[in-house]
Amino acid sequence: MLILSLVYKKSSQEADKAMEAHIAWVAEGYDKGWFLASGRKQPRTGGVILAKGPRDAIEAFVASDPFMLEGIADYEITEVHLSRTAEGLEVLKG
């Protein structure tokens, strides 16, 4: 599993201007079967996406996020090999 942690480099007002395009990009990640969960950080300093799939393809996809293309956010990608999950979350392992 990959944890995609994005951190805003610009204000949340700047992020709001590109949010529609970013949301469409996120939807594409779900359509590809890569994204499992996503949401904003609190306080609103960025967001987190839980992803599963080929790391190289997901890294290339991250580079196409409108937030990256417009310099609004940077991503940190952490690979995690889960050994245990709560019941019902087995899809996260592997």
A tleap script that builds the chain and sets N, CA, C and O, in Angstrom:
source leaprc.protein.ff14SB
mol = sequence {
  NMET LEU ILE LEU SER LEU VAL TYR LYS LYS
  SER SER GLN GLU ALA ASP LYS ALA MET GLU
  ALA HIE ILE ALA TRP VAL ALA GLU GLY TYR
  ASP LYS GLY TRP PHE LEU ALA SER GLY ARG
  LYS GLN PRO ARG THR GLY GLY VAL ILE LEU
  ALA LYS GLY PRO ARG ASP ALA ILE GLU ALA
  PHE VAL ALA SER ASP PRO PHE MET LEU GLU
  GLY ILE ALA ASP TYR GLU ILE THR GLU VAL
  HIE LEU SER ARG THR ALA GLU GLY LEU GLU
  VAL LEU LYS CGLY
}
set mol.1.N position { 0.845 -1.166 0.000 }
set mol.1.CA position { 0.000 0.000 0.000 }
set mol.1.C position { 0.892 1.229 0.000 }
set mol.1.O position { 1.985 1.227 0.566 }
set mol.2.N position { 0.404 2.274 -0.644 }
set mol.2.CA position { 1.107 3.548 -0.674 }
set mol.2.C position { 0.273 4.597 0.049 }
set mol.2.O position { -0.943 4.670 -0.123 }
set mol.3.N position { 0.946 5.406 0.858 }
set mol.3.CA position { 0.310 6.561 1.476 }
set mol.3.C position { 0.816 7.785 0.730 }
set mol.3.O position { 2.005 8.101 0.771 }
set mol.4.N position { -0.085 8.464 0.054 }
set mol.4.CA position { 0.252 9.681 -0.682 }
set mol.4.C position { -0.136 10.860 0.199 }
set mol.4.O position { -1.320 11.137 0.392 }
set mol.5.N position { 0.849 11.539 0.723 }
set mol.5.CA position { 0.594 12.679 1.616 }
set mol.5.C position { 0.957 13.953 0.875 }
set mol.5.O position { 2.119 14.175 0.535 }
set mol.6.N position { -0.045 14.791 0.626 }
set mol.6.CA position { 0.252 16.037 -0.069 }
set mol.6.C position { 0.198 17.193 0.914 }
set mol.6.O position { -0.655 17.254 1.799 }
set mol.7.N position { 1.148 18.113 0.724 }
set mol.7.CA position { 1.283 19.283 1.580 }
set mol.7.C position { 1.217 20.522 0.697 }
set mol.7.O position { 1.955 20.656 -0.278 }
set mol.8.N position { 0.311 21.424 1.068 }
set mol.8.CA position { 0.173 22.658 0.298 }
set mol.8.C position { 1.439 23.514 0.396 }
set mol.8.O position { 1.991 23.706 1.479 }
set mol.9.N position { 1.883 24.020 -0.746 }
set mol.9.CA position { 2.967 24.992 -0.819 }
set mol.9.C position { 2.394 26.401 -0.951 }
set mol.9.O position { 3.072 27.395 -0.692 }
set mol.10.N position { 1.126 26.458 -1.361 }
set mol.10.CA position { 0.428 27.728 -1.518 }
set mol.10.C position { -0.785 27.725 -0.592 }
set mol.10.O position { -1.082 26.716 0.047 }
set mol.11.N position { -1.470 28.836 -0.523 }
set mol.11.CA position { -2.609 28.978 0.386 }
set mol.11.C position { -3.767 28.061 -0.009 }
set mol.11.O position { -3.856 27.604 -1.149 }
set mol.12.N position { -4.643 27.805 0.947 }
set mol.12.CA position { -5.827 27.002 0.642 }
set mol.12.C position { -6.718 27.724 -0.365 }
set mol.12.O position { -7.469 27.076 -1.095 }
set mol.13.N position { -6.649 29.044 -0.417 }
set mol.13.CA position { -7.408 29.792 -1.426 }
set mol.13.C position { -6.876 29.476 -2.829 }
set mol.13.O position { -7.655 29.361 -3.776 }
set mol.14.N position { -5.582 29.340 -2.960 }
set mol.14.CA position { -4.997 28.946 -4.248 }
set mol.14.C position { -5.391 27.506 -4.578 }
set mol.14.O position { -5.684 27.183 -5.729 }
set mol.15.N position { -5.395 26.648 -3.559 }
set mol.15.CA position { -5.802 25.262 -3.775 }
set mol.15.C position { -7.252 25.203 -4.243 }
set mol.15.O position { -7.591 24.407 -5.120 }
set mol.16.N position { -8.106 26.038 -3.664 }
set mol.16.CA position { -9.521 26.054 -4.051 }
set mol.16.C position { -9.709 26.359 -5.534 }
set mol.16.O position { -10.639 25.852 -6.163 }
set mol.17.N position { -8.829 27.185 -6.090 }
set mol.17.CA position { -8.943 27.545 -7.503 }
set mol.17.C position { -8.712 26.338 -8.423 }
set mol.17.O position { -9.259 26.276 -9.523 }
set mol.18.N position { -7.907 25.392 -7.968 }
set mol.18.CA position { -7.610 24.207 -8.777 }
set mol.18.C position { -8.334 22.963 -8.254 }
set mol.18.O position { -8.097 21.857 -8.739 }
set mol.19.N position { -9.214 23.144 -7.267 }
set mol.19.CA position { -9.840 21.990 -6.611 }
set mol.19.C position { -10.690 21.151 -7.569 }
set mol.19.O position { -10.648 19.923 -7.503 }
set mol.20.N position { -11.452 21.782 -8.448 }
set mol.20.CA position { -12.305 21.024 -9.367 }
set mol.20.C position { -11.471 20.081 -10.235 }
set mol.20.O position { -11.827 18.918 -10.425 }
set mol.21.N position { -10.359 20.598 -10.756 }
set mol.21.CA position { -9.481 19.764 -11.583 }
set mol.21.C position { -8.820 18.673 -10.737 }
set mol.21.O position { -8.657 17.545 -11.203 }
set mol.22.N position { -8.441 18.997 -9.504 }
set mol.22.CA position { -7.837 18.008 -8.609 }
set mol.22.C position { -8.837 16.897 -8.282 }
set mol.22.O position { -8.479 15.719 -8.286 }
set mol.23.N position { -10.088 17.268 -8.001 }
set mol.23.CA position { -11.130 16.283 -7.683 }
set mol.23.C position { -11.360 15.348 -8.881 }
set mol.23.O position { -11.565 14.147 -8.703 }
set mol.24.N position { -11.324 15.895 -10.079 }
set mol.24.CA position { -11.463 15.052 -11.279 }
set mol.24.C position { -10.280 14.091 -11.389 }
set mol.24.O position { -10.451 12.934 -11.773 }
set mol.25.N position { -9.088 14.568 -11.055 }
set mol.25.CA position { -7.893 13.720 -11.064 }
set mol.25.C position { -8.034 12.604 -10.027 }
set mol.25.O position { -7.720 11.449 -10.314 }
set mol.26.N position { -8.502 12.942 -8.827 }
set mol.26.CA position { -8.722 11.938 -7.781 }
set mol.26.C position { -9.726 10.885 -8.271 }
set mol.26.O position { -9.512 9.688 -8.083 }
set mol.27.N position { -10.809 11.329 -8.893 }
set mol.27.CA position { -11.824 10.400 -9.410 }
set mol.27.C position { -11.201 9.441 -10.418 }
set mol.27.O position { -11.556 8.263 -10.450 }
set mol.28.N position { -10.289 9.924 -11.232 }
set mol.28.CA position { -9.610 9.064 -12.201 }
set mol.28.C position { -8.768 8.003 -11.485 }
set mol.28.O position { -8.693 6.859 -11.935 }
set mol.29.N position { -8.142 8.381 -10.383 }
set mol.29.CA position { -7.376 7.410 -9.591 }
set mol.29.C position { -8.259 6.298 -9.050 }
set mol.29.O position { -7.858 5.135 -9.026 }
set mol.30.N position { -9.475 6.661 -8.611 }
set mol.30.CA position { -10.439 5.645 -8.170 }
set mol.30.C position { -10.885 4.783 -9.350 }
set mol.30.O position { -10.994 3.564 -9.221 }
set mol.31.N position { -11.143 5.413 -10.500 }
set mol.31.CA position { -11.572 4.667 -11.686 }
set mol.31.C position { -10.520 3.644 -12.123 }
set mol.31.O position { -10.861 2.571 -12.620 }
set mol.32.N position { -9.241 3.981 -11.936 }
set mol.32.CA position { -8.159 3.072 -12.298 }
set mol.32.C position { -8.029 1.922 -11.291 }
set mol.32.O position { -7.309 0.955 -11.537 }
set mol.33.N position { -8.729 2.035 -10.160 }
set mol.33.CA position { -8.651 1.015 -9.126 }
set mol.33.C position { -7.469 1.178 -8.191 }
set mol.33.O position { -7.181 0.287 -7.392 }
set mol.34.N position { -6.777 2.315 -8.282 }
set mol.34.CA position { -5.596 2.556 -7.459 }
set mol.34.C position { -5.927 3.186 -6.110 }
set mol.34.O position { -5.299 2.847 -5.107 }
set mol.35.N position { -6.889 4.085 -6.066 }
set mol.35.CA position { -7.180 4.825 -4.836 }
set mol.35.C position { -8.225 4.085 -4.015 }
set mol.35.O position { -9.246 3.640 -4.537 }
set mol.36.N position { -7.953 3.962 -2.725 }
set mol.36.CA position { -8.830 3.254 -1.805 }
set mol.36.C position { -9.563 4.197 -0.856 }
set mol.36.O position { -10.686 3.911 -0.440 }
set mol.37.N position { -8.932 5.323 -0.513 }
set mol.37.CA position { -9.526 6.314 0.391 }
set mol.37.C position { -8.764 7.620 0.204 }
set mol.37.O position { -7.587 7.621 -0.156 }
set mol.38.N position { -9.454 8.732 0.454 }
set mol.38.CA position { -8.808 10.038 0.309 }
set mol.38.C position { -9.541 11.069 1.146 }
set mol.38.O position { -10.712 10.895 1.481 }
set mol.39.N position { -8.843 12.141 1.480 }
set mol.39.CA position { -9.481 13.217 2.224 }
set mol.39.C position { -8.502 14.321 2.605 }
set mol.39.O position { -7.292 14.204 2.411 }
set mol.40.N position { -9.064 15.397 3.153 }
set mol.40.CA position { -8.272 16.551 3.587 }
set mol.40.C position { -7.645 16.302 4.954 }
set mol.40.O position { -8.190 15.584 5.792 }
set mol.41.N position { -6.492 16.915 5.148 }
set mol.41.CA position { -5.890 16.931 6.479 }
set mol.41.C position { -6.606 17.994 7.317 }
set mol.41.O position { -7.157 18.960 6.788 }
set mol.42.N position { -6.583 17.794 8.610 }
set mol.42.CA position { -7.151 18.780 9.525 }
set mol.42.C position { -6.096 19.104 10.564 }
set mol.42.O position { -5.719 18.208 11.320 }
set mol.43.N position { -5.591 20.335 10.652 }
set mol.43.CA position { -6.038 21.494 9.891 }
set mol.43.C position { -5.709 21.346 8.406 }
set mol.43.O position { -4.910 20.493 8.019 }
set mol.44.N position { -6.326 22.172 7.596 }
set mol.44.CA position { -6.267 22.041 6.139 }
set mol.44.C position { -4.910 22.496 5.599 }
set mol.44.O position { -4.734 23.633 5.163 }
set mol.45.N position { -3.965 21.562 5.648 }
set mol.45.CA position { -2.618 21.815 5.143 }
set mol.45.C position { -2.289 20.940 3.945 }
set mol.45.O position { -1.164 20.965 3.445 }
set mol.46.N position { -3.269 20.163 3.479 }
set mol.46.CA position { -3.066 19.246 2.367 }
set mol.46.C position { -4.056 18.110 2.449 }
set mol.46.O position { -5.190 18.294 2.890 }
set mol.47.N position { -3.627 16.929 2.022 }
set mol.47.CA position { -4.519 15.777 2.027 }
set mol.47.C position { -3.755 14.477 2.052 }
set mol.47.O position { -2.525 14.462 2.012 }
set mol.48.N position { -4.497 13.380 2.121 }
set mol.48.CA position { -3.916 12.045 2.153 }
set mol.48.C position { -4.737 11.142 1.241 }
set mol.48.O position { -5.965 11.216 1.211 }
set mol.49.N position { -4.039 10.291 0.500 }
set mol.49.CA position { -4.680 9.280 -0.347 }
set mol.49.C position { -4.046 7.940 -0.007 }
set mol.49.O position { -2.822 7.819 0.032 }
set mol.50.N position { -4.872 6.940 0.237 }
set mol.50.CA position { -4.389 5.568 0.373 }
set mol.50.C position { -4.523 4.914 -0.993 }
set mol.50.O position { -5.599 4.916 -1.590 }
set mol.51.N position { -3.428 4.356 -1.480 }
set mol.51.CA position { -3.410 3.810 -2.839 }
set mol.51.C position { -2.801 2.419 -2.842 }
set mol.51.O position { -2.011 2.062 -1.968 }
set mol.52.N position { -3.187 1.643 -3.845 }
set mol.52.CA position { -2.653 0.297 -4.019 }
set mol.52.C position { -2.483 0.059 -5.514 }
set mol.52.O position { -3.406 0.288 -6.295 }
set mol.53.N position { -1.306 -0.399 -5.906 }
set mol.53.CA position { -1.039 -0.633 -7.314 }
set mol.53.C position { 0.437 -0.489 -7.593 }
set mol.53.O position { 1.237 -0.370 -6.665 }
set mol.54.N position { 0.812 -0.496 -8.862 }
set mol.54.CA position { 2.230 -0.396 -9.224 }
set mol.54.C position { 2.790 0.989 -8.878 }
set mol.54.O position { 2.307 2.011 -9.368 }
set mol.55.N position { 3.809 0.996 -8.031 }
set mol.55.CA position { 4.343 2.271 -7.533 }
set mol.55.C position { 4.772 3.198 -8.672 }
set mol.55.O position { 4.466 4.389 -8.640 }
set mol.56.N position { 5.470 2.672 -9.668 }
set mol.56.CA position { 5.950 3.537 -10.747 }
set mol.56.C position { 4.803 4.198 -11.498 }
set mol.56.O position { 4.891 5.373 -11.854 }
set mol.57.N position { 3.739 3.462 -11.738 }
set mol.57.CA position { 2.579 4.026 -12.439 }
set mol.57.C position { 1.877 5.068 -11.571 }
set mol.57.O position { 1.443 6.106 -12.070 }
set mol.58.N position { 1.767 4.791 -10.276 }
set mol.58.CA position { 1.117 5.749 -9.379 }
set mol.58.C position { 1.972 7.004 -9.230 }
set mol.58.O position { 1.434 8.110 -9.189 }
set mol.59.N position { 3.297 6.851 -9.148 }
set mol.59.CA position { 4.176 8.026 -9.087 }
set mol.59.C position { 4.015 8.893 -10.338 }
set mol.59.O position { 3.967 10.119 -10.245 }
set mol.60.N position { 3.934 8.257 -11.499 }
set mol.60.CA position { 3.733 9.008 -12.740 }
set mol.60.C position { 2.380 9.702 -12.730 }
set mol.60.O position { 2.253 10.835 -13.194 }
set mol.61.N position { 1.368 9.021 -12.199 }
set mol.61.CA position { 0.036 9.616 -12.111 }
set mol.61.C position { 0.032 10.806 -11.159 }
set mol.61.O position { -0.592 11.827 -11.447 }
set mol.62.N position { 0.722 10.683 -10.027 }
set mol.62.CA position { 0.828 11.792 -9.067 }
set mol.62.C position { 1.417 13.027 -9.750 }
set mol.62.O position { 0.989 14.151 -9.486 }
set mol.63.N position { 2.389 12.815 -10.622 }
set mol.63.CA position { 3.014 13.942 -11.330 }
set mol.63.C position { 2.028 14.683 -12.217 }
set mol.63.O position { 2.278 15.828 -12.593 }
set mol.64.N position { 0.906 14.046 -12.560 }
set mol.64.CA position { -0.092 14.690 -13.414 }
set mol.64.C position { -1.209 15.374 -12.624 }
set mol.64.O position { -2.115 15.954 -13.222 }
set mol.65.N position { -1.159 15.315 -11.302 }
set mol.65.CA position { -2.163 15.998 -10.475 }
set mol.65.C position { -2.090 17.500 -10.750 }
set mol.65.O position { -0.998 18.067 -10.714 }
set mol.66.N position { -3.207 18.154 -11.021 }
set mol.66.CA position { -3.193 19.602 -11.231 }
set mol.66.C position { -2.539 20.370 -10.080 }
set mol.66.O position { -1.936 21.418 -10.309 }
set mol.67.N position { -2.646 19.873 -8.871 }
set mol.67.CA position { -1.966 20.527 -7.745 }
set mol.67.C position { -0.450 20.504 -7.933 }
set mol.67.O position { 0.230 21.463 -7.567 }
set mol.68.N position { 0.085 19.425 -8.496 }
set mol.68.CA position { 1.522 19.344 -8.777 }
set mol.68.C position { 1.878 20.240 -9.962 }
set mol.68.O position { 2.850 20.994 -9.923 }
set mol.69.N position { 1.068 20.140 -11.014 }
set mol.69.CA position { 1.362 20.899 -12.230 }
set mol.69.C position { 1.339 22.402 -11.994 }
set mol.69.O position { 2.075 23.144 -12.644 }
set mol.70.N position { 0.493 22.857 -11.061 }
set mol.70.CA position { 0.376 24.291 -10.784 }
set mol.70.C position { 1.193 24.723 -9.565 }
set mol.70.O position { 1.079 25.863 -9.116 }
set mol.71.N position { 2.016 23.818 -9.029 }
set mol.71.CA position { 2.892 24.160 -7.916 }
set mol.71.C position { 2.157 24.439 -6.612 }
set mol.71.O position { 2.667 25.158 -5.752 }
set mol.72.N position { 0.969 23.878 -6.462 }
set mol.72.CA position { 0.161 24.118 -5.265 }
set mol.72.C position { 0.566 23.190 -4.130 }
set mol.72.O position { 0.489 23.577 -2.963 }
set mol.73.N position { 0.996 21.974 -4.448 }
set mol.73.CA position { 1.326 20.994 -3.408 }
set mol.73.C position { 2.485 20.113 -3.837 }
set mol.73.O position { 2.761 19.943 -5.024 }
set mol.74.N position { 3.154 19.561 -2.837 }
set mol.74.CA position { 4.154 18.521 -3.028 }
set mol.74.C position { 3.613 17.235 -2.427 }
set mol.74.O position { 2.794 17.270 -1.508 }
set mol.75.N position { 4.063 16.108 -2.939 }
set mol.75.CA position { 3.665 14.800 -2.434 }
set mol.75.C position { 4.833 14.107 -1.763 }
set mol.75.O position { 5.971 14.185 -2.227 }
set mol.76.N position { 4.541 13.429 -0.665 }
set mol.76.CA position { 5.459 12.465 -0.081 }
set mol.76.C position { 4.776 11.110 -0.231 }
set mol.76.O position { 3.625 10.945 0.171 }
set mol.77.N position { 5.479 10.149 -0.806 }
set mol.77.CA position { 4.919 8.818 -1.026 }
set mol.77.C position { 5.642 7.838 -0.110 }
set mol.77.O position { 6.862 7.683 -0.169 }
set mol.78.N position { 4.854 7.180 0.739 }
set mol.78.CA position { 5.394 6.206 1.676 }
set mol.78.C position { 4.807 4.839 1.353 }
set mol.78.O position { 3.589 4.668 1.301 }
set mol.79.N position { 5.690 3.869 1.137 }
set mol.79.CA position { 5.232 2.509 0.888 }
set mol.79.C position { 5.166 1.764 2.216 }
set mol.79.O position { 6.108 1.806 3.007 }
set mol.80.N position { 4.053 1.085 2.454 }
set mol.80.CA position { 3.825 0.369 3.697 }
set mol.80.C position { 3.418 -1.067 3.369 }
set mol.80.O position { 2.549 -1.299 2.529 }
set mol.81.N position { 4.051 -2.019 4.038 }
set mol.81.CA position { 3.678 -3.427 3.897 }
set mol.81.C position { 2.950 -3.826 5.177 }
set mol.81.O position { 3.574 -4.180 6.177 }
set mol.82.N position { 1.628 -3.762 5.130 }
set mol.82.CA position { 0.818 -4.036 6.312 }
set mol.82.C position { 0.830 -5.523 6.638 }
set mol.82.O position { 0.712 -6.370 5.752 }
set mol.83.N position { 0.972 -5.820 7.911 }
set mol.83.CA position { 0.935 -7.214 8.341 }
set mol.83.C position { -0.384 -7.564 9.010 }
set mol.83.O position { -0.702 -8.742 9.176 }
set mol.84.N position { -1.150 -6.557 9.394 }
set mol.84.CA position { -2.431 -6.811 10.057 }
set mol.84.C position { -3.373 -5.643 9.804 }
set mol.84.O position { -2.953 -4.488 9.730 }
set mol.85.N position { -4.659 -5.970 9.673 }
set mol.85.CA position { -5.692 -4.950 9.508 }
set mol.85.C position { -6.906 -5.333 10.336 }
set mol.85.O position { -7.044 -6.484 10.751 }
set mol.86.N position { -7.774 -4.383 10.573 }
set mol.86.CA position { -9.059 -4.666 11.197 }
set mol.86.C position { -9.912 -5.453 10.205 }
set mol.86.O position { -9.703 -5.383 8.994 }
set mol.87.N position { -10.861 -6.191 10.731 }
set mol.87.CA position { -11.758 -6.973 9.886 }
set mol.87.C position { -12.445 -6.056 8.876 }
set mol.87.O position { -12.941 -4.984 9.221 }
set mol.88.N position { -12.461 -6.498 7.637 }
set mol.88.CA position { -13.081 -5.734 6.568 }
set mol.88.C position { -12.098 -4.863 5.797 }
set mol.88.O position { -12.443 -4.336 4.739 }
set mol.89.N position { -10.877 -4.702 6.308 }
set mol.89.CA position { -9.895 -3.860 5.635 }
set mol.89.C position { -8.740 -4.668 5.020 }
set mol.89.O position { -7.657 -4.137 4.777 }
set mol.90.N position { -8.989 -5.935 4.779 }
set mol.90.CA position { -7.960 -6.813 4.220 }
set mol.90.C position { -7.450 -6.329 2.860 }
set mol.90.O position { -6.316 -6.624 2.485 }
set mol.91.N position { -8.273 -5.595 2.129 }
set mol.91.CA position { -7.866 -5.075 0.818 }
set mol.91.C position { -6.626 -4.188 0.927 }
set mol.91.O position { -5.919 -4.005 -0.064 }
set mol.92.N position { -6.348 -3.639 2.104 }
set mol.92.CA position { -5.191 -2.774 2.282 }
set mol.92.C position { -3.883 -3.552 2.306 }
set mol.92.O position { -2.825 -2.986 2.033 }
set mol.93.N position { -3.939 -4.827 2.624 }
set mol.93.CA position { -2.738 -5.650 2.685 }
set mol.93.C position { -2.366 -6.149 1.288 }
set mol.93.O position { -3.202 -6.247 0.389 }
set mol.94.N position { -1.081 -6.459 1.148 }
set mol.94.CA position { -0.679 -7.081 -0.105 }
set mol.94.C position { 0.440 -6.449 -0.803 }
set mol.94.O position { 0.843 -6.912 -1.870 }
savepdb mol mol.pdb
quit
